[in-house]
Amino acid sequence: MRILRVSHWLYPDEVGGGNYHVHALSRDQASMGHEVTVLKVSNDVDSVRREERNGYEVVYCPATVNLLKNEISIPAVRRILGAREFDVIHAHSHFYFSTNIAALKRRLGDIPLAITNHSLYTQSAPERLFYYYLKTIGKWTFNSADVVFCYTEEERQATREIGVTTDIKVIKNGIDAEKFHPDGAISELIASDVPNVLFVGRLVEGKGPQYAIDAIERVRADHPDARLYLVGDGPLHEELEADVEERGLESAVEFLGLVEYDNMPKVFRTANVLLLPSRAEGFPRVVMEAMASGTPVVCTDLDQIVDFVSGAGETVEWGDVVSMGSALGRILSDPQTQDAYGTNGRETIVNEYSWSETVRATTESLYQLHTESEGT
């Protein structure tokens, strides 16, 4: 099967859960014997460039203009609309312009299209503007596809509620539990001899890094040597650093920047607890990686993850820094609770969230689209 994968992000060019998902899926499908080409828009190239990576091909297309952090590329438009040699197109995240073009391609042509809905909402665009987008272009994009993949039943229902009528399949987003596990070396980036809290994500308002800093300040009332480690980068970096300095929290907060994905298992293994105070998420891979590593979690009580983290951590309302600090404090104060949450989280991942099953189910669905298209 010849697969054209359309994505605006790809590991290791960018670090993050969705980025690694696209890379690992392409890598593993290539190892199964499929021909995979990833078309990616990039600000780092001046002309179209091809690169072989882990058995699949990457075609980099230069960005022409950037609109609300959504890179628009004329070369990418030409290549998507002119694609003839592929059996199926698989696009990732509906709010990127290349996915919108892939939807137009499906309307005009005969190559079947699947879209993975990593998250219905974005952290980059103003909320009111994005809601209007969902009800118009976003809905049209989804309805142009032959199938939409969602990670959870809750996300499927939310996608239906904006008016999407196309076929939606729930395929759980799995984790490589052999890569992320509780046993092994720990990271030198994090002090293991003091209570520590880990934040992993882009430094943008929607991810809530400002609440993580507020929370660690509260935790320090009972754990004066507790530290917060922030992994990631983004537009709030300088503002957050200035806030930390102004509040005299330099000894409590450390910005680690971007950490290589291959080093993240050690980071999770060293952390006492992961904090994810996001306003919105799809099905956060970072929470799954922490749980696979035996690390307790404290996260926002989003509908799709409340039951998932039950027994592996605690959930709080978005922006409730008091409850956030209390939850962190309870976990840091009780090693038995830490161990129980860690064990339960690991068991959940191993028993229910296999990455190999994610690859199998996704590939099977894409092949079904291809065979059905061949039969018409």
Wavefront OBJ file of the C-alpha trace (Angstrom):
o trace
v 0.000 0.000 0.000
v 1.284 3.454 -0.940
v 0.461 5.966 1.790
v 0.770 9.747 1.560
v 0.872 11.091 5.118
v 0.189 14.811 5.473
v 1.439 16.436 8.676
v 2.683 19.841 9.804
v 4.909 18.298 12.473
v 7.234 15.331 12.599
v 9.730 13.964 15.106
v 12.636 14.663 15.472
v 12.138 18.030 13.742
v 9.701 18.935 16.495
v 9.361 17.276 19.889
v 5.916 16.273 21.112
v 3.373 13.487 21.324
v 1.669 14.044 17.982
v 5.016 14.540 16.258
v 6.306 11.210 17.521
v 3.021 9.485 16.647
v 3.394 10.499 12.987
v 7.035 9.373 12.900
v 6.513 6.052 14.678
v 3.437 5.170 12.627
v 5.302 5.894 9.391
v 8.354 3.954 10.562
v 6.354 0.894 11.608
v 4.158 0.842 8.504
v 7.297 1.034 6.375
v 8.726 -1.940 8.272
v 5.527 -3.821 7.403
v 6.326 -3.343 3.699
v 4.164 -0.316 2.903
v 5.524 2.667 0.953
v 5.105 5.728 3.161
v 5.722 9.329 2.148
v 5.306 12.100 4.714
v 4.604 15.542 3.265
v 5.605 18.216 5.753
v 5.524 22.007 5.569
v 8.694 23.557 6.977
v 10.107 27.028 7.647
v 13.631 25.606 7.428
v 13.797 24.910 3.681
v 13.822 27.266 0.683
v 12.752 24.661 -1.850
v 11.234 21.185 -1.896
v 13.635 18.692 -0.318
v 13.420 14.897 0.039
v 14.913 12.815 2.818
v 14.899 9.113 3.696
v 14.223 8.341 7.359
v 13.693 5.001 9.092
v 12.365 3.352 5.946
v 9.984 6.124 4.849
v 10.394 9.260 2.759
v 9.922 12.837 3.956
v 9.091 15.558 1.447
v 9.731 18.991 2.950
v 7.802 21.868 1.369
v 8.760 25.474 2.186
v 6.182 27.602 3.981
v 4.886 30.511 1.915
v 3.079 32.415 4.677
v 2.279 31.871 8.362
v -1.267 32.586 9.560
v -1.995 32.062 13.278
v 0.915 29.556 13.424
v -0.624 27.690 10.499
v 1.989 27.528 7.746
v 0.549 27.765 4.247
v 2.727 26.311 1.497
v 2.032 26.725 -2.212
v 4.430 23.859 -3.117
v 2.540 21.601 -0.667
v -0.785 22.590 -2.260
v 0.556 21.663 -5.696
v 1.908 18.315 -4.514
v -1.246 17.310 -2.653
v -3.636 18.297 -5.432
v -1.356 16.722 -8.043
v -0.869 13.431 -6.190
v -1.698 10.431 -8.379
v 0.625 7.625 -7.278
v -0.840 6.915 -3.814
v -3.467 4.410 -2.668
v -4.597 6.440 0.352
v -3.967 9.827 1.952
v -3.713 10.025 5.743
v -3.763 13.560 7.157
v -3.117 14.564 10.757
v -5.036 17.289 12.640
v -7.892 19.019 10.874
v -6.859 22.603 11.673
v -3.755 22.669 9.477
v -3.970 24.117 5.991
v -2.408 21.047 4.367
v -5.186 18.886 5.807
v -7.766 21.329 4.416
v -6.111 20.908 1.005
v -6.139 17.119 1.403
v -9.900 17.404 1.998
v -10.242 19.451 -1.189
v -8.205 16.812 -3.015
v -10.664 14.152 -1.854
v -13.600 16.222 -3.070
v -11.991 16.552 -6.487
v -10.339 13.154 -6.904
v -10.536 9.451 -6.236
v -7.830 8.814 -3.600
v -9.512 7.934 -0.278
v -8.732 10.152 2.713
v -8.410 9.419 6.439
v -7.902 12.134 9.047
v -6.566 11.502 12.538
v -8.186 13.894 14.998
v -5.377 14.321 17.519
v -7.445 16.976 19.276
v -10.604 18.807 18.319
v -9.249 22.068 19.747
v -5.979 23.947 19.333
v -3.932 25.934 21.832
v -2.728 28.400 19.173
v -5.792 30.266 17.842
v -8.183 32.566 19.756
v -11.026 30.480 21.205
v -13.907 32.367 19.547
v -12.250 32.356 16.135
v -11.462 28.660 16.392
v -15.043 27.809 17.376
v -16.222 29.537 14.181
v -13.615 27.570 12.216
v -14.866 24.273 13.682
v -18.421 24.992 12.611
v -17.379 25.862 9.047
v -14.057 24.832 7.489
v -13.278 22.315 10.223
v -16.590 20.497 9.804
v -16.240 20.582 6.010
v -12.712 19.122 6.283
v -13.850 16.227 8.443
v -16.859 15.529 6.242
v -14.631 15.401 3.166
v -12.793 12.382 4.595
v -13.828 8.763 4.180
v -13.017 8.100 7.827
v -11.928 10.078 10.898
v -9.833 8.435 13.614
v -10.414 9.541 17.219
v -8.608 8.295 20.306
v -11.647 8.117 22.623
v -15.427 7.772 22.602
v -15.640 11.224 24.221
v -13.713 12.766 21.336
v -15.907 10.941 18.825
v -19.021 12.361 20.477
v -17.551 15.878 20.571
v -16.702 15.582 16.870
v -20.265 14.495 16.088
v -21.591 17.495 18.031
v -19.998 19.996 15.632
v -21.908 18.382 12.758
v -19.482 15.757 11.443
v -21.418 12.981 9.704
v -18.629 10.952 8.091
v -17.539 7.573 9.484
v -15.624 7.898 12.786
v -13.523 5.064 14.212
v -12.082 5.042 17.708
v -8.500 3.762 17.709
v -6.736 4.063 21.044
v -3.423 5.868 21.017
v -0.959 3.335 22.381
v 2.450 3.601 23.990
v 5.610 1.559 23.604
v 5.652 0.116 27.128
v 9.102 -1.371 26.536
v 10.547 2.073 25.875
v 8.677 3.759 28.722
v 8.906 1.641 31.866
v 9.710 2.119 35.575
v 12.999 0.201 35.610
v 16.322 1.538 34.409
v 18.590 4.546 34.595
v 17.346 7.901 35.852
v 17.957 11.360 34.423
v 20.671 13.747 35.537
v 18.433 16.644 34.499
v 16.196 16.225 37.560
v 17.240 16.174 41.225
v 16.054 12.828 42.560
v 16.910 13.631 46.185
v 14.165 16.278 46.614
v 10.399 16.228 45.944
v 10.015 17.050 42.264
v 7.193 17.831 39.844
v 7.462 17.494 36.061
v 5.662 19.575 33.416
v 6.013 18.501 29.764
v 4.501 20.567 26.971
v 4.666 23.730 24.902
v 5.001 26.916 26.905
v 1.704 28.395 25.743
v -1.250 29.632 27.762
v -3.512 26.696 26.915
v -1.026 24.188 28.336
v -1.068 25.981 31.698
v 2.642 26.321 32.573
v 1.727 29.454 34.549
v -0.494 27.318 36.784
v 2.332 24.832 37.280
v 4.479 27.654 38.679
v 1.626 28.832 40.915
v 1.143 25.271 42.153
v 4.789 24.645 43.039
v 4.808 27.876 45.058
v 1.951 26.446 47.132
v 3.615 23.048 47.431
v 6.748 24.703 48.829
v 4.782 25.764 51.934
v 4.931 22.133 53.119
v 7.854 20.944 50.981
v 10.311 23.871 50.985
v 12.834 22.011 48.840
v 10.319 20.880 46.172
v 11.200 21.719 42.570
v 9.300 22.079 39.318
v 10.980 21.054 36.054
v 9.486 22.333 32.802
v 10.321 20.405 29.635
v 9.407 22.255 26.458
v 9.623 25.653 24.832
v 7.272 28.241 23.427
v 6.301 31.919 23.249
v 5.754 32.247 27.030
v 9.283 31.166 27.915
v 10.751 34.602 28.636
v 7.608 35.820 30.377
v 7.539 32.769 32.645
v 11.239 33.104 33.483
v 10.700 36.761 34.397
v 7.753 35.796 36.611
v 9.838 33.151 38.390
v 12.602 35.683 39.031
v 10.159 38.351 40.242
v 8.625 35.924 42.737
v 11.993 34.670 43.958
v 11.355 31.105 42.822
v 14.635 30.520 40.987
v 15.535 27.648 43.322
v 12.081 26.096 42.841
v 11.644 26.215 39.067
v 13.993 25.017 36.339
v 13.427 25.352 32.590
v 14.947 22.351 30.820
v 13.950 23.406 27.304
v 13.496 20.761 24.640
v 14.681 17.293 25.649
v 15.423 14.580 23.096
v 12.582 12.076 22.972
v 14.945 9.161 23.534
v 15.929 10.741 26.866
v 12.357 11.211 28.068
v 11.942 7.717 29.617
v 14.714 8.606 32.080
v 13.035 11.946 32.815
v 9.654 10.359 33.558
v 11.342 7.672 35.635
v 13.026 10.293 37.816
v 9.928 12.428 38.383
v 7.785 11.992 41.497
v 4.683 13.262 39.725
v 3.695 14.650 36.310
v 1.560 17.801 36.229
v -0.527 18.572 33.123
v -2.765 21.632 33.759
v -4.002 22.049 30.154
v -7.215 23.831 29.176
v -7.832 21.310 26.381
v -6.205 18.127 25.076
v -6.970 15.260 22.758
v -5.693 12.195 24.538
v -2.386 13.414 25.933
v 0.484 11.116 25.102
v 2.572 12.682 27.860
v 0.156 11.331 30.484
v 0.371 7.874 28.924
v 4.170 8.000 28.889
v 4.244 9.014 32.552
v 1.866 6.203 33.518
v 3.855 3.654 31.515
v 6.924 4.815 33.445
v 5.191 4.287 36.792
v 4.913 8.027 37.463
v 1.741 9.396 39.152
v -0.126 12.190 37.378
v -2.103 15.284 38.312
v -4.024 16.718 35.398
v -7.053 18.741 34.386
v -10.375 16.888 34.682
v -11.002 16.661 30.941
v -13.868 14.314 30.086
v -11.758 11.930 28.022
v -9.061 11.344 30.648
v -10.815 11.402 34.048
v -11.572 7.676 33.978
v -8.253 6.929 32.297
v -6.149 8.329 35.146
v -8.415 6.981 37.889
v -6.198 5.004 40.234
v -3.046 6.423 38.626
v -3.294 9.997 39.883
v -5.703 12.846 40.528
v -7.663 15.330 38.422
v -8.569 18.938 39.199
v -10.584 21.683 37.535
v -8.734 23.768 34.973
v -7.121 26.770 36.617
v -7.839 25.615 40.193
v -4.355 26.194 41.557
v -5.400 25.537 45.167
v -6.660 22.021 44.338
v -3.678 21.462 42.083
v -1.223 22.289 44.830
v -3.137 20.138 47.320
v -3.135 17.127 44.980
v 0.602 17.474 44.358
v 1.259 17.836 48.063
v -0.711 14.703 48.934
v 1.220 12.612 46.439
v 4.618 14.017 47.367
v 3.906 13.438 51.070
v 2.981 9.771 50.740
v 5.425 7.308 49.129
v 2.841 4.513 49.386
v 0.366 6.560 47.342
v 3.094 7.281 44.809
v 3.840 3.568 44.493
v 0.163 2.607 44.197
v -0.570 5.241 41.557
v 2.556 4.258 39.660
v 1.735 0.554 39.680
v -1.889 1.114 38.631
v -0.876 3.450 35.821
v 1.673 1.004 34.461
v -0.900 -1.813 34.489
v -3.440 0.336 32.614
v -0.992 1.070 29.812
v 0.320 -2.486 29.494
v -3.148 -4.044 29.500
v -5.088 -1.553 27.371
v -2.846 0.811 25.365
v -0.481 -1.135 23.146
v 1.303 0.847 20.419
v 1.491 -2.230 18.189
v -2.320 -2.453 18.336
v -2.588 1.236 17.364
v -0.421 0.584 14.306
v -2.325 -2.590 13.393
v -5.787 -1.010 13.666
v -4.791 2.151 11.788
v -3.104 0.227 8.969
v -6.039 -2.165 8.663
v -8.475 0.751 8.338
v -6.333 2.455 5.703
v -6.052 -0.797 3.746
v -9.820 -1.204 3.898
v -10.242 2.275 2.385
v -7.831 1.312 -0.385
v -9.542 -1.989 -1.229
v -13.004 -0.411 -1.177
v -11.770 2.320 -3.519
v -10.272 -0.270 -5.869
v -13.593 -2.104 -5.968
v -15.643 0.893 -7.059
l 1 2 3 4 5 6 7 8 9 10 11 12 13 14 15 16 17 18 19 20 21 22 23 24 25 26 27 28 29 30 31 32 33 34 35 36 37 38 39 40 41 42 43 44 45 46 47 48 49 50 51 52 53 54 55 56 57 58 59 60 61 62 63 64 65 66 67 68 69 70 71 72 73 74 75 76 77 78 79 80 81 82 83 84 85 86 87 88 89 90 91 92 93 94 95 96 97 98 99 100 101 102 103 104 105 106 107 108 109 110 111 112 113 114 115 116 117 118 119 120 121 122 123 124 125 126 127 128 129 130 131 132 133 134 135 136 137 138 139 140 141 142 143 144 145 146 147 148 149 150 151 152 153 154 155 156 157 158 159 160 161 162 163 164 165 166 167 168 169 170 171 172 173 174 175 176 177 178 179 180 181 182 183 184 185 186 187 188 189 190 191 192 193 194 195 196 197 198 199 200 201 202 203 204 205 206 207 208 209 210 211 212 213 214 215 216 217 218 219 220 221 222 223 224 225 226 227 228 229 230 231 232 233 234 235 236 237 238 239 240 241 242 243 244 245 246 247 248 249 250 251 252 253 254 255 256 257 258 259 260 261 262 263 264 265 266 267 268 269 270 271 272 273 274 275 276 277 278 279 280 281 282 283 284 285 286 287 288 289 290 291 292 293 294 295 296 297 298 299 300 301 302 303 304 305 306 307 308 309 310 311 312 313 314 315 316 317 318 319 320 321 322 323 324 325 326 327 328 329 330 331 332 333 334 335 336 337 338 339 340 341 342 343 344 345 346 347 348 349 350 351 352 353 354 355 356 357 358 359 360 361 362 363 364 365 366 367 368 369 370 371 372 373 374 375 376
